[in-house]
Amino acid sequence: MFTRGAIGDSFGAPVEFDSLEEIKNKYGASGITFSNYSQKPLITDDTQMTLFTANGLIIEGNTLDNIWWCYKDWLETQFKADKTEMSHKPVSWLVNEKEMFASREPGRICLFEIAKDHRGTFAKRYNDSKGCGAIMRTAPIGLIRNSEENITELSANVSMLTHGNPISAIACVYFSSLIHLLVYRNFSILEAIHQVNELIKDAISPEMGTKIVLNEVKLAISLSELNEPDVECIKKLGEGWIAEETLEIAIFCALKYKKNFKKAIEVSVNHDGDSDSTGNLVGQILGAKYGTDILPVNYLSHLELRTVIEKIAQ
């Protein structure tokens, strides 16, 4: 599943900061596609932090502590050349991979809060951000074989480590719970969405912003069922820079093109917003549901750090 997310992440990376008009000027009227993508697929901070989240989950001890310290390890990879230059003793085995040491447009909130050792909680919030820097890294939590309630608590707390707005926590809970249901239960994507809708109604206080996330998801579902141009639909959903918009764009693309992985990824990145994060989430959702049978083989063969991604996923 991480590989599928990395495909979407790397595919959106070249156009992350471009408007749709700029994307079309570079790649043609159809925008960036798997047919005209010519560079080596390089992952961004989205996949990096997803891997460090996963690494934290498989270390013995307190899971939230382990994830936080893995994020501290990730921070070092953004500024140091290799493991020998790290300022602390690492906990993650990912730092043994020299290729992990690469700065890939990391989000400022994640950089700042981790660097300042601002380990946020619901009781102590250091900011009011709901940027997508939390949701883009939480898919691995959905792979835990525990109950949905445990996933809810951990996802929310992992979000709050760096992003203080409760809406970010709700979006993270939604996403990781959706991944969990797609992996471990025989639900369609739409059935899993309806299940998560009920789960967060019961598990999360409405005052935290649950209704906002549910309304965004409802809009994404309704737009996916219409025969309107994808670009116009995504404009109604937002640009993906904030957590709930990233989630709804991913849900829209995954529902509308659930049987066409390439098309879902292409649509998810050809817009004015945060293309790598929206591509990442779509890849994770479709990967959780359909596995490896849907992957573009030629693109996958050139994907950066593919062996490392597959190793930690396994």
C-alpha positions in Angstrom: 0.0 0.0 0.0 2.9 2.4 0.8 4.1 1.8 -2.7 0.8 3.0 -4.2 0.9 6.1 -2.1 4.5 6.7 -3.2 3.5 6.5 -6.8 0.8 9.2 -6.3 3.2 11.3 -4.2 6.1 11.2 -6.7 3.7 11.7 -9.7 2.4 14.9 -8.2 5.7 16.1 -7.0 6.8 17.9 -10.2 3.7 20.0 -10.3 3.1 20.5 -6.5 3.5 24.3 -6.6 2.1 24.9 -10.1 -1.3 26.2 -11.0 -3.4 24.1 -13.4 -2.6 26.6 -16.1 1.1 26.2 -15.5 0.8 22.4 -15.6 -1.0 22.6 -19.0 1.7 25.0 -20.3 4.3 22.5 -19.4 2.6 19.2 -20.3 -0.1 20.0 -22.7 -3.9 20.3 -22.6 -4.3 17.0 -20.7 -1.9 18.1 -18.0 0.6 15.7 -16.5 -0.1 12.1 -17.4 1.7 8.8 -17.1 2.2 9.0 -20.9 4.2 12.3 -20.8 5.9 11.8 -17.4 9.6 11.5 -18.3 11.6 12.2 -15.2 12.7 9.7 -12.5 9.9 9.4 -9.9 11.2 11.0 -6.7 9.3 10.7 -3.4 8.6 13.8 -1.3 8.3 14.5 2.4 4.9 12.8 2.2 6.3 9.4 1.6 9.3 10.0 3.8 7.1 10.8 6.8 4.7 7.9 6.0 7.7 5.6 6.2 8.9 7.1 9.5 5.4 6.7 10.9 5.4 3.0 9.9 8.9 2.6 11.4 7.5 4.0 14.7 4.7 1.5 14.7 7.0 -1.5 14.6 9.4 -0.5 17.4 8.7 -2.1 20.8 7.5 0.3 23.5 5.2 3.2 23.6 3.9 3.7 20.1 3.3 7.5 20.3 6.8 8.0 21.8 8.3 5.9 19.1 6.6 7.8 16.3 7.7 11.1 17.7 11.3 10.0 17.9 11.1 8.7 14.4 9.9 12.1 13.3 13.0 13.6 15.1 15.1 11.2 13.0 13.2 12.3 9.8 14.0 15.9 10.6 17.7 15.1 10.6 17.4 13.6 7.1 16.3 17.0 5.8 19.6 18.7 6.8 22.3 16.1 7.2 24.2 14.1 4.7 23.9 10.7 6.4 23.6 8.9 9.7 27.1 9.8 10.9 26.1 13.5 11.1 23.0 13.0 13.2 22.9 15.0 16.4 21.1 12.3 18.4 21.1 8.5 18.6 18.4 7.4 16.1 15.6 5.0 16.8 14.6 4.2 13.2 16.3 1.8 10.9 15.4 4.0 8.0 18.4 6.2 8.7 20.6 3.3 7.7 19.5 4.1 4.1 21.6 6.9 2.8 19.0 7.8 0.1 16.6 8.7 2.9 18.8 11.8 3.6 17.2 14.2 1.1 15.2 17.4 1.6 12.0 17.1 -0.4 10.1 20.3 0.2 9.1 19.5 3.8 6.2 21.3 5.3 7.1 24.3 7.5 4.8 23.3 10.3 6.4 19.8 10.6 9.9 21.2 10.4 9.3 23.9 13.0 7.4 22.0 15.6 9.7 19.0 15.5 12.8 21.2 15.5 11.5 23.2 18.5 10.6 19.9 20.3 7.0 21.1 20.4 5.3 17.8 21.0 1.7 18.8 20.8 -1.3 17.2 22.5 -5.0 18.1 22.8 -4.2 19.6 26.2 -1.1 21.6 24.9 -1.4 22.9 21.3 1.4 24.9 19.8 -0.4 26.1 16.7 -3.9 26.0 15.1 -2.7 24.5 11.8 -4.9 22.0 9.9 -2.4 21.8 7.0 -2.1 18.4 5.2 1.2 17.7 6.8 -0.4 15.4 9.3 -2.9 13.5 7.2 -0.4 12.7 4.4 1.6 10.5 6.9 -1.0 8.6 8.8 -2.0 5.8 6.4 0.2 3.2 8.2 -1.9 3.6 11.4 -4.7 2.0 9.5 -2.7 -1.2 9.1 -2.8 -1.9 12.9 -4.8 -5.0 13.6 -6.4 -3.4 16.7 -9.9 -2.2 17.0 -11.2 1.0 15.3 -11.2 2.7 18.7 -7.5 2.2 19.1 -6.8 3.5 15.6 -9.0 6.6 16.3 -7.0 7.5 19.4 -3.6 7.0 17.9 -4.4 8.8 14.7 -5.7 11.8 16.5 -2.7 11.9 18.8 -0.2 11.5 16.0 -1.9 14.4 14.2 -1.7 16.6 17.3 2.1 16.1 17.6 2.6 18.8 15.0 -0.9 20.2 14.0 -3.0 21.8 16.7 -6.3 22.2 14.9 -8.7 19.4 15.9 -10.0 19.3 12.3 -6.7 17.9 11.3 -7.0 15.2 13.9 -10.5 14.3 12.7 -9.3 14.1 9.0 -6.4 11.8 10.1 -8.8 9.6 12.0 -11.1 9.4 9.0 -8.3 8.5 6.6 -6.6 5.9 8.7 -9.9 4.3 9.7 -10.8 4.2 6.0 -7.6 2.4 5.2 -8.2 0.0 8.0 -11.6 -1.0 6.8 -10.5 -1.4 3.2 -7.6 -3.6 4.2 -9.2 -5.8 6.8 -12.9 -5.9 5.8 -14.5 -6.8 2.5 -16.0 -3.4 1.9 -16.3 -1.4 -1.3 -14.7 2.1 -1.0 -18.2 3.6 -0.7 -19.3 1.1 2.0 -16.1 1.8 3.9 -16.8 5.5 3.7 -20.3 5.1 5.2 -18.9 3.0 8.0 -16.3 5.6 8.8 -19.0 8.3 8.8 -20.8 6.5 11.6 -17.6 5.7 13.4 -16.5 9.3 13.8 -20.0 10.5 14.7 -19.8 8.2 17.7 -16.1 8.5 18.6 -15.4 12.2 18.1 -17.1 15.3 19.6 -19.0 17.3 17.1 -17.6 20.5 18.6 -14.2 19.5 17.3 -15.3 19.9 13.7 -16.7 16.5 12.9 -19.5 18.0 10.9 -17.1 20.0 8.7 -15.2 16.9 7.7 -18.5 14.9 7.1 -19.9 17.6 5.0 -16.7 17.7 2.9 -16.9 14.0 2.4 -20.5 14.2 1.5 -19.7 16.8 -1.2 -16.9 14.6 -2.6 -19.3 11.6 -2.9 -22.0 13.6 -4.6 -19.5 15.1 -7.1 -18.1 11.7 -7.9 -21.5 10.6 -9.1 -22.0 13.5 -11.5 -20.9 13.7 -15.1 -19.1 17.0 -14.6 -15.6 17.9 -15.7 -13.1 16.7 -13.1 -11.3 20.0 -12.9 -14.6 21.8 -12.1 -15.4 19.3 -9.4 -12.0 19.6 -7.7 -12.4 23.4 -7.7 -15.5 22.9 -5.6 -13.5 20.7 -3.2 -10.6 23.0 -2.7 -6.8 22.8 -3.4 -5.7 20.2 -0.9 -3.4 22.4 1.2 -5.5 21.7 4.3 -6.4 18.3 5.8 -10.1 18.1 5.0 -9.6 19.3 1.4 -6.8 16.7 0.8 -9.1 14.0 2.1 -12.2 15.0 0.0 -10.2 15.3 -3.2 -8.7 11.9 -2.6 -12.1 10.4 -1.9 -13.6 12.0 -5.0 -10.9 10.6 -7.3 -10.9 7.2 -5.6 -14.6 6.8 -6.0 -14.9 8.2 -9.5 -12.0 6.2 -10.9 -11.8 3.2 -8.6 -11.2 0.8 -11.4 -8.6 3.0 -13.2 -5.6 3.7 -10.9 -3.7 5.7 -13.5 -6.7 8.0 -14.2 -7.4 8.5 -10.5 -3.8 9.6 -9.9 -3.8 11.8 -12.9 -7.0 13.6 -12.0 -5.8 14.0 -8.4 -2.7 16.0 -9.3 -3.9 18.1 -12.1 -5.3 21.1 -10.2 -4.1 24.3 -8.5 -3.2 22.8 -5.2 -1.1 20.4 -3.3 -0.7 17.8 -6.0 1.7 15.4 -4.3 -0.4 15.0 -1.1 -3.7 14.5 -3.0 -1.9 12.0 -5.2 -0.5 10.2 -2.2 -3.8 9.8 -0.5 -5.6 8.5 -3.6 -2.8 6.0 -4.1 -3.1 4.8 -0.5 -6.9 4.4 -0.8 -6.8 2.4 -4.0 -3.8 0.4 -2.9 -5.6 -0.6 0.3 -8.6 -1.8 -1.7 -7.1 -3.3 -4.8 -3.5 -4.2 -3.9 -0.7 -4.6 -6.5 -2.8 -5.6 -9.5 -3.5 -2.0 -10.4 0.0 -0.6 -10.5 1.7 0.9 -13.6 4.6 -1.5 -13.9 7.0 0.7 -15.9 6.6 3.6 -13.6 7.0 1.4 -10.5 10.3 0.0 -11.8 11.9 3.5 -11.7 10.3 4.6 -8.3 12.9 6.0 -5.9 13.5 3.9 -2.8 11.1 1.2 -4.0 13.0 -1.6 -2.2 13.0 0.3 1.1 9.3 1.2 0.8 8.4 -2.4 0.1 10.6 -3.7 2.9 9.1 -1.5 5.6 5.6 -2.2 4.3 6.2 -5.9 4.5 
